[in-house]
Amino acid sequence: MKTDHNKKLEEVRNFFIEALGRIFALYGLPDALGHIYGLLFLADRPLGLDDIAQDLGVSKSTVSNNIRLLEGVAYVRKVWVKGSRRNYYEVERNMSKVAMETIQKNYEKELEIVVRTSESCKDLLADVIDSSDEGLKEKAQFYYQHIDKLENQTKRFGRKLSEMLISVFQEEVEE
């Protein structure tokens, strides 16, 4: 009976790890990222690169490269294990928190790019809008309107995103 239960636990673990790989792939990320995250998510202790590579049947370099990516977005963190000089990793289990923080950081970078680009483009367009050539003037006004509209939409989206993130974080604190 115990062996049967062990097989079921292993099946659940493999199913979960594989599903996380598919989820990460939906966002254009390597499925190995999701597999590593899934493995660490269900691990009852920090794991080293060798442990992860062996468990998943992939190379240590694959694990190392993907761990760096996961560390960069705070999905995993390096931890110290007494008596060992190897690097060990544990996962942030609050995936929604990490996902929301990542979305917020990326959006802030996006907003900065859109605003900076919009301002530069509008400055350049100001001269063309004053042109005596009606064709150039119309095209410049067209560009200006659409660039301005994109900037305003991006800012509005940012306000809505912030409201949503605050709401999600408040719900998680209340749970």
C-alpha positions in Angstrom: 0.0 0.0 0.0 2.8 2.4 0.9 4.5 1.8 -2.5 1.2 2.6 -4.2 0.9 5.8 -2.3 4.5 6.7 -3.2 3.7 6.2 -6.9 0.7 8.4 -6.6 2.7 11.2 -4.9 5.4 10.9 -7.6 2.6 11.1 -10.3 1.2 14.2 -8.7 4.6 15.8 -8.4 5.4 15.0 -12.1 2.0 16.2 -13.3 2.4 19.4 -11.3 5.9 20.1 -12.6 4.9 19.4 -16.2 1.9 21.7 -15.8 4.1 24.6 -14.6 6.3 24.1 -17.6 3.2 24.5 -19.8 2.1 27.6 -17.9 5.5 29.3 -18.3 5.5 28.3 -22.0 2.2 30.2 -22.5 4.2 33.4 -21.8 6.9 32.5 -24.3 9.3 31.3 -21.6 11.2 28.1 -21.6 9.3 25.2 -20.1 12.4 24.4 -18.1 11.8 27.5 -16.1 8.4 26.2 -15.1 9.7 22.7 -14.4 12.4 24.1 -12.1 9.8 26.4 -10.4 7.4 23.5 -10.0 10.1 21.2 -8.6 11.2 23.8 -6.0 7.6 24.7 -5.2 7.0 21.1 -4.0 10.4 20.6 -2.5 10.4 20.3 1.3 13.9 21.6 1.5 16.3 23.8 -0.5 17.8 22.1 -3.5 21.2 22.5 -5.2 21.8 22.7 -9.0 22.9 19.1 -9.1 19.7 18.0 -7.3 17.5 19.9 -9.6 19.3 18.7 -12.8 19.2 15.1 -11.6 15.5 15.3 -10.6 14.5 16.8 -13.9 16.9 14.9 -16.1 18.5 18.0 -17.6 22.0 19.4 -17.7 23.4 21.4 -14.8 24.0 24.3 -17.3 20.3 24.3 -18.2 19.4 24.5 -14.5 22.0 27.2 -13.8 20.9 29.4 -16.7 17.2 29.1 -15.8 17.9 29.6 -12.0 19.5 32.9 -12.8 16.4 34.0 -14.7 14.1 32.8 -11.9 16.3 34.7 -9.4 16.1 37.8 -11.5 12.3 37.9 -11.2 12.4 36.8 -7.5 10.6 33.4 -8.1 13.6 31.7 -6.4 16.2 32.8 -4.0 19.6 31.5 -3.1 19.8 30.2 0.5 22.6 29.1 2.8 22.7 25.5 4.0 24.8 24.8 7.0 27.9 22.7 6.3 27.8 23.1 2.5 29.6 25.4 0.1 27.2 24.7 -2.7 24.4 27.0 -3.8 20.9 26.0 -2.7 17.6 27.5 -3.8 14.1 27.7 -2.5 11.1 29.1 -4.2 8.7 32.0 -3.4 5.5 30.1 -3.1 3.2 33.1 -3.4 3.2 33.0 -7.2 0.6 35.7 -7.6 2.6 38.2 -5.5 5.7 37.6 -7.7 3.7 37.7 -10.9 2.0 41.0 -9.9 5.4 42.5 -8.8 6.9 41.5 -12.2 4.0 42.9 -14.1 4.2 46.2 -12.1 8.0 46.5 -12.7 7.7 45.7 -16.4 4.8 48.2 -16.8 6.8 50.9 -15.1 9.6 50.4 -17.6 7.1 50.4 -20.4 5.5 53.6 -19.2 8.9 55.3 -18.9 9.7 54.3 -22.5 6.3 55.4 -23.9 6.4 58.8 -22.1 10.1 59.5 -23.0 9.5 58.4 -26.7 6.2 60.4 -26.9 7.8 63.6 -25.6 10.8 63.3 -28.0 8.5 62.6 -30.9 6.2 65.5 -30.0 9.2 67.8 -29.8 10.3 66.7 -33.3 6.8 67.0 -34.7 6.3 70.5 -33.4 8.6 71.9 -36.2 6.9 69.8 -38.9 3.4 70.9 -37.8 4.4 74.4 -38.5 5.5 73.5 -42.0 4.1 75.3 -45.0 3.8 71.9 -46.8 0.2 70.8 -46.1 0.9 67.1 -46.8 3.7 67.1 -44.2 1.7 69.1 -41.8 -1.3 66.7 -42.0 1.0 63.7 -41.5 2.7 65.3 -38.6 -0.6 66.1 -37.0 -1.7 62.5 -37.6 1.4 61.2 -35.9 1.1 63.6 -33.0 -2.6 62.6 -32.3 -1.8 58.9 -32.3 1.3 59.2 -30.3 -0.5 61.4 -27.8 -3.4 58.9 -27.7 -1.0 56.0 -27.0 0.6 58.0 -24.2 -2.7 58.7 -22.5 -4.0 55.1 -22.9 -0.7 53.8 -21.4 -1.1 56.2 -18.4 -4.8 55.2 -17.9 -3.9 51.5 -18.1 -1.2 52.2 -15.4 -3.8 53.7 -13.1 -6.1 50.7 -13.6 -3.3 48.2 -13.2 -2.2 49.9 -9.9 -5.8 49.7 -8.6 -6.0 46.0 -9.5 -2.6 45.2 -7.9 -3.6 47.0 -4.7 -6.8 45.1 -4.6 -5.1 41.7 -5.1 -2.5 42.5 -2.4 -5.2 43.6 0.0 -7.1 40.4 -0.5 -4.0 38.3 0.1 -3.2 40.1 3.3 -6.8 39.6 4.5 -6.6 35.8 3.8 
